Amino acid sequence: MRLSFAAMARLAAVELTEPMTQDTQTTQTTLVIGGTGKTGRRVAETLAARGRPVRVGSRTGEPPFDWDRPDTWGPALEGVDRVYVTYYPDLAFPGAAEQVGAFSRAAVASGVRRLVLLSGRGEEAAQRAEEELKASGADWTVVRAAWFHQNFDEGFFLEPVLAGEIALPTADAVEPFVDAGDIADVVVAALTDDRHIGRTYELTGPRLLSFHDVAAELSKATGREIAYVPVSGEAYRAVLREHGLPEDFADLFTLILDGRNAHLANGVEEVLGRRPRDFADYAREAAAAGVWNA
């Protein structure tokens, strides 16, 4: 697994803030579900750099892991001591809580003693999944994250950014976008330090941004005009249907529109002892890497 310069920098930052009095279980394997995704990839890189055995949980992993195929869970859990749990497509989707609960119980039965769950802020369905995981009997940590910076260069907003127009049903609402690297550093701390057992952390960036603000930051970073265009929820559902994507994705925008998450949280500072990364810094680095070159 190639360790990027950014991952090494994050590793150094975590090691400076996490004392060497962490647990001593370095020979057991950590299963990182979604280990090729935005946060999972970063978690796997950092753990591997620390000399901790890592198993990537994905449909293409060895052995494969598939949320919709419980027969893949046992082989993926063999020899595993702890798990970073991310759920695709989202914990807000129907049936997610039940699957997380069933997997958590299977993990404990196979010998797993620690579960760290990536959850969402303000999502009632996600909170049901949290309770299912807590009831498994494992040591647990819950990480509730705001929307990721990396949705704009590694996720479903990349194509609109390249096209120069981000059309979303978010009106003028604001969101405290958080960096996937910050999330990964918190997750690694939760996986490796007993002080985080039984804790729930909310992670945000350092400021609230509307999508107008996001478009302005992206325009500044790329040197070209990127516009935000508010659209109706039904219009956005039509776009999702056109691209063969679940229409339920549109429901996630209600979490922004009703203002329930329009406030900052201090989880990054609490765990890592530093401020979270700002969107402008993320945008400059991603632009310099050429990801948004038209």
SVG drawing of the C-alpha trace seen along z (x, -y; Angstrom):
<svg xmlns="http://www.w3.org/2000/svg" viewBox="-40 -34 45 51">
<polyline fill="none" stroke="black" stroke-width="0.4" points="0.0,0.0 1.5,-3.4 1.7,-5.9 1.2,-9.4 3.0,-12.5 -0.3,-13.8 -0.9,-10.6 2.6,-10.8 1.9,-14.3 -1.4,-13.3 0.4,-10.4 3.0,-12.8 0.3,-15.1 -1.6,-12.3 1.6,-10.8 2.4,-14.2 -1.0,-14.4 -1.4,-10.8 0.9,-9.5 2.6,-6.2 0.5,-4.8 -2.0,-3.4 -3.1,0.3 -0.4,2.8 -2.5,5.0 -0.4,4.5 -0.5,8.0 -4.3,8.3 -5.8,7.2 -8.0,4.2 -10.8,4.5 -11.5,1.2 -14.9,1.5 -14.9,-0.8 -11.1,-0.7 -10.9,-2.1 -13.2,-5.1 -12.6,-8.6 -12.0,-8.0 -11.3,-4.3 -8.4,-4.6 -6.8,-7.2 -7.4,-5.1 -5.9,-2.1 -2.8,-4.0 -2.1,-5.5 -2.6,-2.2 -0.3,-0.4 2.3,-3.1 2.2,-2.4 2.9,1.3 -0.6,2.5 -2.0,5.3 -5.0,4.0 -7.6,5.8 -9.5,3.7 -13.2,4.5 -14.6,4.1 -16.3,6.1 -12.9,6.4 -11.0,7.2 -9.3,10.4 -11.5,11.8 -14.4,9.7 -16.8,7.9 -20.3,7.0 -23.0,5.5 -25.7,7.2 -24.0,10.6 -23.8,11.7 -21.9,14.8 -18.9,12.6 -18.8,11.2 -17.3,14.2 -14.3,14.7 -13.6,10.9 -13.7,11.0 -11.4,13.9 -8.5,13.0 -9.8,9.4 -9.6,7.6 -11.2,4.3 -13.3,2.8 -13.8,-0.6 -17.5,-0.5 -18.7,-2.6 -21.9,-1.8 -22.7,-2.2 -24.7,-4.0 -25.6,-5.8 -26.9,-5.0 -30.0,-7.0 -31.1,-4.4 -33.8,-1.9 -32.5,1.3 -29.1,-0.2 -29.5,0.0 -30.6,3.6 -27.6,4.6 -25.2,2.7 -26.7,4.4 -26.4,7.9 -22.8,7.3 -21.8,5.9 -23.2,9.0 -21.4,11.2 -18.2,9.3 -18.3,9.7 -19.1,13.4 -16.0,13.8 -13.7,12.2 -13.8,8.5 -13.5,6.3 -13.6,2.8 -15.9,1.1 -15.6,-2.5 -18.6,-3.7 -18.7,-6.5 -22.1,-8.2 -23.8,-11.3 -24.8,-14.4 -28.5,-14.9 -29.6,-11.7 -32.2,-9.9 -31.8,-6.7 -28.0,-6.9 -28.6,-7.2 -30.6,-3.9 -27.6,-2.3 -25.4,-3.7 -27.6,-2.1 -27.6,1.3 -23.7,1.2 -23.5,0.2 -25.8,3.1 -23.4,5.6 -21.2,5.8 -18.1,4.5 -16.0,1.5 -17.3,-1.3 -16.7,-4.8 -19.1,-6.8 -17.8,-9.5 -20.5,-11.7 -19.2,-13.7 -20.4,-16.7 -20.3,-16.6 -16.8,-15.9 -14.6,-18.4 -13.6,-15.5 -17.1,-15.1 -15.9,-17.8 -12.9,-16.0 -13.4,-12.3 -17.1,-12.1 -20.4,-12.9 -19.7,-16.6 -16.6,-16.1 -18.4,-16.1 -20.4,-19.3 -17.2,-21.1 -15.5,-20.0 -18.5,-21.3 -18.4,-24.6 -21.9,-24.4 -23.0,-22.9 -26.8,-22.5 -28.3,-21.3 -31.5,-21.7 -29.8,-23.4 -30.9,-27.1 -28.8,-29.3 -28.4,-26.8 -25.0,-26.3 -22.9,-23.3 -19.7,-22.9 -17.8,-20.8 -15.0,-18.7 -11.9,-17.2 -11.7,-13.4 -8.1,-13.5 -9.3,-14.9 -12.0,-12.2 -9.4,-9.5 -7.1,-10.8 -9.9,-10.8 -10.9,-7.3 -7.3,-6.0 -7.1,-7.5 -10.4,-5.8 -9.1,-2.4 -5.8,-2.6 -6.4,-4.5 -8.5,-3.2 -9.4,-6.7 -12.0,-7.0 -14.0,-3.9 -17.6,-4.8 -17.3,-8.2 -19.4,-10.0 -17.6,-12.7 -19.1,-15.3 -16.6,-16.4 -16.9,-19.6 -14.7,-22.0 -13.8,-25.4 -16.6,-27.5 -20.1,-27.3 -20.2,-27.5 -23.1,-27.9 -22.8,-26.3 -22.4,-29.9 -19.3,-30.1 -18.1,-26.7 -18.4,-27.8 -16.5,-31.0 -13.6,-29.0 -13.4,-26.6 -13.4,-29.4 -10.5,-31.1 -8.6,-27.8 -9.0,-26.8 -8.8,-30.2 -12.0,-29.6 -15.7,-30.3 -17.6,-27.7 -21.2,-28.6 -23.7,-27.3 -27.3,-27.0 -30.1,-26.3 -32.7,-23.9 -35.8,-22.3 -35.9,-18.9 -38.0,-17.4 -35.6,-18.7 -32.7,-17.1 -34.6,-13.8 -35.1,-13.9 -31.3,-14.2 -30.7,-11.3 -33.2,-9.1 -31.5,-10.1 -28.1,-8.9 -29.5,-5.7 -28.8,-6.8 -31.1,-6.2 -33.6,-9.1 -33.2,-8.7 -30.0,-10.7 -32.1,-13.8 -33.5,-13.3 -30.0,-13.8 -30.3,-17.5 -33.1,-18.0 -30.4,-17.7 -28.9,-20.9 -32.1,-22.8 -33.7,-22.6 -30.7,-24.0 -30.2,-21.1 -26.5,-20.9 -25.8,-24.6 -23.4,-24.8 -19.8,-23.9 -18.6,-21.1 -15.2,-20.6 -14.6,-16.8 -11.4,-17.3 -9.9,-19.6 -11.0,-17.3 -9.4,-14.2 -6.4,-15.6 -5.6,-18.8 -5.6,-20.9 -8.0,-22.9 -9.7,-21.2 -8.6,-21.9 -10.3,-24.7 -12.1,-24.3 -9.9,-26.9 -6.7,-24.9 -8.3,-21.8 -9.4,-23.5 -5.9,-24.9 -4.2,-21.5 -6.7,-19.7 -6.4,-22.3 -2.6,-22.1 -2.9,-18.3 -4.7,-19.0 -7.9,-17.1 -10.1,-19.9 -8.3,-20.6 -11.0,-20.8"/>
</svg>
